[in-house]
Amino acid sequence: MTDQYGGPVDESCVLTEGPWTHRFVGANGSRFHVVEAGTGPMVLFLHGFPEHWWAWHDLLPAVADAGFRAVAMDLRGYGASDKPPRGYDGYTLAADVAGLIRALGERSATLVGTGAGGLIAWTAASFHPQLVRRLVVLGAPHPLRLRAAIFADPRGQFAASTPALKFQLPRYEHVLTRDGGAVVEELLRRWGGPEWVASAGFAAYAERCREAMRIPQAAFCALEGYRWAFRSVLRLHGYRFVKLMQKPLVTPTLQLHGAADVASLPRTAQGSGRYVIAPYEWRLLDGVGHFPHVEAPDVVLGEVLRWTKS
């Protein structure tokens, strides 16, 4: 329930009815909220920040109609999934995805990840290649490419990553939820492409994201992944993570990126193919920002189906 001041809400706010089924599935020691439609080979969708499973509401029914089992999850700490205080490191987040594929009774799946979910998708395909049949990444450089660019491109990717640097501040989650989650909408507006931000659908999408971020502990959990990414740079488990991620990817990979993405710059993302030894394609989407799945859903749908069927 929300109050008149836009305070905390409960998890029921993300249980929107539609041509899909809501389920709760145990995997990797946590309970995950998943939304699924259709039958056939599984396509698992991973949302980004500051979103939740609703990021894929346009694509889920269409992918199901094309003959696939379309599943969107709330990542650990988001939406109606569990919000434990720990487990936001790259290893655990990738294991969440692997565990969920197995818990849903599948031997493998096509992974489609956007933004922060795209970084998790890269990692899951690297650490658990036998479970990832094909990979589609939106608005997300390979994690090592992003890490290198932050340090090597101070006027570019480092400057673009300023919001994520602010996430390192203690108790910044309270800034995210203040004024009914106004900062969430500010980030969507800042990172989105101009045409989408000016569209009639932007306000409604932003309101859903603002509401979901006000679920108790969601904002804290959402920031913990960013905090681990920065803090791990100087720690042993971060060094081990980099060494493991240097192993070339054997999963066929399609990378879609908005030409107007100011959060993950196109020039940062474009070097990601060097980490893939399987078939790899890159496509730049004109006029699209950091959220291709909601800014250009028809284009993304066509590319996901083409890559999944090929």
C-alpha positions in Angstrom: 0.0 0.0 0.0 1.2 3.5 -0.8 0.5 6.6 1.4 -0.4 10.1 0.4 3.3 11.1 0.5 4.4 8.4 -2.0 5.9 6.3 0.8 6.7 2.6 0.8 4.5 0.2 -1.2 4.2 -3.6 -1.0 5.3 -6.1 -3.6 1.8 -6.6 -5.0 2.4 -3.4 -7.1 4.4 -5.5 -9.6 2.0 -8.4 -9.9 0.2 -6.8 -12.9 -2.3 -9.1 -14.6 -1.9 -9.8 -18.3 -1.4 -12.5 -20.9 1.1 -14.2 -18.6 1.4 -16.1 -15.4 3.1 -15.0 -12.2 5.1 -17.6 -10.2 7.6 -17.8 -7.3 10.5 -20.1 -7.9 13.3 -21.1 -5.5 16.8 -21.0 -7.0 20.3 -20.5 -5.6 19.0 -20.2 -2.0 16.5 -17.4 -2.8 12.9 -17.0 -4.0 12.4 -15.3 -7.4 9.4 -13.8 -8.9 9.0 -14.8 -12.5 6.4 -14.0 -15.2 6.0 -16.4 -18.0 4.0 -17.0 -21.2 4.0 -19.6 -24.0 5.7 -22.9 -24.4 8.7 -24.0 -26.3 12.5 -23.3 -26.0 13.0 -20.8 -23.1 13.9 -17.2 -23.6 14.8 -15.6 -20.2 14.7 -11.8 -19.9 16.8 -9.9 -17.4 15.8 -6.3 -16.7 18.2 -3.4 -15.8 18.3 -0.6 -13.4 16.1 1.2 -12.3 13.5 -1.3 -13.7 11.9 -4.6 -12.8 10.3 -7.4 -14.9 7.8 -4.9 -16.4 10.6 -3.8 -18.7 9.6 -6.8 -20.9 5.8 -6.5 -20.9 5.8 -5.6 -24.6 8.0 -8.5 -25.6 6.8 -11.3 -23.4 3.5 -12.0 -25.3 5.0 -11.5 -28.7 7.9 -13.9 -28.0 5.4 -16.4 -26.6 3.3 -16.1 -29.7 6.3 -16.9 -31.8 6.6 -20.3 -30.2 8.8 -19.8 -27.2 8.6 -20.0 -23.4 9.1 -16.4 -22.6 10.1 -15.8 -18.9 11.0 -12.5 -17.3 12.4 -12.5 -13.7 12.7 -9.9 -11.0 16.4 -9.9 -10.3 17.6 -10.5 -6.8 16.6 -7.5 -4.7 14.0 -6.2 -7.2 10.2 -6.3 -7.5 8.7 -9.3 -5.8 11.9 -11.4 -5.6 13.7 -11.9 -2.3 15.8 -9.1 -0.9 18.6 -10.6 1.1 21.2 -8.2 2.5 24.0 -10.0 0.6 24.6 -11.7 -2.7 24.9 -8.8 -5.2 28.4 -9.8 -6.4 28.8 -10.9 -10.0 29.3 -14.6 -9.0 26.0 -14.9 -7.1 24.0 -12.9 -9.6 25.2 -15.2 -12.4 24.4 -18.2 -10.3 20.9 -16.9 -9.7 20.3 -17.0 -13.5 21.8 -20.5 -13.8 19.9 -21.8 -10.9 16.6 -20.3 -12.2 17.1 -22.0 -15.6 17.5 -25.3 -13.9 14.6 -24.7 -11.4 12.3 -24.0 -14.3 13.1 -27.4 -15.7 15.2 -26.3 -18.6 18.6 -27.6 -19.8 19.4 -24.2 -21.4 17.9 -20.9 -22.4 18.4 -17.9 -24.6 19.4 -15.0 -22.3 18.2 -11.5 -23.2 19.6 -8.8 -20.8 19.5 -5.1 -20.8 21.6 -2.6 -18.8 22.6 -4.1 -15.5 20.8 -7.2 -16.5 22.9 -7.3 -19.7 26.1 -7.3 -17.5 24.6 -10.2 -15.6 23.8 -12.0 -18.9 27.4 -11.6 -20.1 28.6 -13.0 -16.8 26.1 -15.9 -16.7 27.1 -16.9 -20.3 30.8 -16.8 -19.3 30.5 -18.7 -16.0 27.7 -21.2 -17.1 28.1 -21.6 -20.9 26.4 -25.0 -21.0 23.2 -23.3 -19.8 23.1 -20.4 -22.2 22.2 -21.4 -25.7 22.3 -17.9 -27.2 22.9 -14.4 -25.8 21.3 -11.0 -26.7 22.6 -8.0 -24.8 21.1 -4.5 -24.9 22.8 -1.3 -23.6 25.5 -3.2 -21.8 29.2 -3.5 -22.7 31.1 -6.6 -21.7 31.9 -6.1 -18.0 35.7 -6.0 -18.7 35.2 -3.5 -21.5 33.2 -1.3 -19.2 35.7 -1.5 -16.4 38.6 -0.6 -18.8 36.7 2.3 -20.3 35.9 3.9 -16.9 39.6 4.2 -16.2 40.8 4.9 -19.7 38.2 7.3 -20.9 37.8 10.0 -18.2 35.9 12.5 -20.4 33.7 9.7 -21.8 32.7 6.6 -19.9 34.0 7.8 -16.5 31.9 11.0 -16.8 28.9 8.9 -18.0 29.2 6.7 -15.0 28.9 9.6 -12.5 25.4 8.5 -11.3 26.9 5.0 -10.5 29.7 6.7 -8.5 27.0 8.5 -6.4 25.5 5.1 -5.7 28.6 4.3 -3.6 27.5 6.9 -1.0 26.2 5.3 2.2 22.4 5.5 2.5 22.0 6.8 -1.1 19.0 4.5 -1.3 17.1 7.1 0.6 17.8 9.6 -2.1 16.3 7.1 -4.6 13.0 6.7 -2.7 12.6 10.4 -1.7 9.7 12.3 -3.1 8.0 9.2 -4.4 11.1 8.0 -6.2 11.6 11.2 -8.2 15.3 10.4 -8.8 14.3 7.2 -10.5 12.3 9.2 -13.1 15.2 11.6 -13.4 17.6 8.8 -14.3 15.1 7.3 -16.9 14.8 10.8 -18.4 18.6 11.3 -18.4 19.5 8.0 -19.9 16.5 7.5 -22.3 16.5 8.6 -25.9 14.9 12.0 -26.6 12.0 10.6 -28.7 11.0 8.1 -26.0 11.3 10.6 -23.2 9.0 13.0 -25.0 6.5 10.2 -25.8 3.1 9.7 -24.2 4.2 6.4 -22.7 7.2 7.7 -20.8 5.3 9.0 -17.7 3.4 5.8 -17.2 6.6 3.7 -17.5 8.5 6.0 -15.1 5.7 5.8 -12.5 5.8 2.0 -12.5 9.6 2.1 -12.0 9.2 4.7 -9.2 6.6 2.6 -7.5 8.7 -0.7 -7.6 11.7 1.1 -6.3 9.8 2.1 -3.2 9.2 -1.5 -2.2 11.0 -1.9 1.2 14.7 -2.7 0.7 14.5 -2.6 -3.1 16.5 0.6 -3.5 19.2 -0.7 -1.1 19.5 -4.0 -3.0 19.5 -2.3 -6.4 22.5 -0.2 -5.4 24.5 -3.1 -3.8 25.3 -4.5 -7.3 26.9 -1.2 -8.3 28.7 -1.0 -5.0 30.2 -4.4 -5.4 31.4 -3.6 -8.9 33.4 -0.6 -7.7 34.6 -2.0 -4.4 35.7 -5.3 -5.9 38.3 -3.5 -8.1 40.8 -3.5 -5.1 39.8 -6.8 -3.7 40.9 -10.4 -4.3 37.5 -11.7 -5.4 37.4 -8.8 -7.9 40.7 -9.9 -9.4 39.5 -13.5 -9.6 36.3 -12.2 -11.3 38.3 -10.4 -14.0 40.5 -13.5 -14.6 37.4 -15.7 -15.1 35.7 -13.1 -17.4 38.8 -13.0 -19.6 38.0 -16.5 -20.8 36.5 -16.1 -24.4 32.7 -16.5 -24.7 31.6 -19.6 -26.6 27.9 -18.5 -26.8 26.6 -16.9 -30.1 26.1 -13.3 -29.1 24.0 -10.4 -30.5 24.7 -7.0 -29.1 22.2 -4.2 -29.6 23.1 -0.7 -28.5 21.4 2.7 -28.7 23.3 5.3 -30.6 22.0 7.9 -28.1 23.0 5.9 -25.0 24.6 8.3 -22.5 24.9 5.8 -19.7 26.9 3.1 -21.5 28.5 4.9 -24.4 28.4 3.2 -27.8 32.2 3.5 -28.1 32.6 1.6 -24.8 30.2 -1.2 -25.9 31.6 -1.5 -29.4 34.8 -3.3 -28.3 32.9 -6.1 -26.6 33.1 -8.5 -29.5 36.8 -9.2 -28.7 35.6 -11.3 -25.8 33.5 -13.6 -28.0 34.9 -16.4 -30.2 31.4 -17.7 -31.2 29.3 -16.0 -33.9 28.9 -12.4 -32.9 26.9 -9.5 -34.3 26.7 -5.8 -33.4 23.9 -3.4 -34.3 23.7 0.3 -33.4 20.1 1.6 -33.1 19.7 5.2 -34.3 17.9 7.6 -31.9 17.7 5.1 -29.1 19.1 5.6 -25.6 19.8 3.2 -22.8 16.5 1.4 -22.9 16.0 -0.2 -26.4 13.5 -2.7 -25.1 10.9 0.1 -24.3 12.2 2.7 -26.8 12.2 0.5 -29.8 10.3 -2.7 -28.8 9.4 -3.8 -32.3 13.0 -3.6 -33.5 14.3 -5.5 -30.4 11.5 -8.1 -30.8 12.5 -8.7 -34.4 16.2 -9.0 -33.6 15.6 -11.3 -30.6 13.4 -13.7 -32.6 15.9 -13.7 -35.5 18.8 -14.5 -33.3 16.9 -17.1 -31.2 15.7 -18.9 -34.3 19.0 -18.8 -36.2 
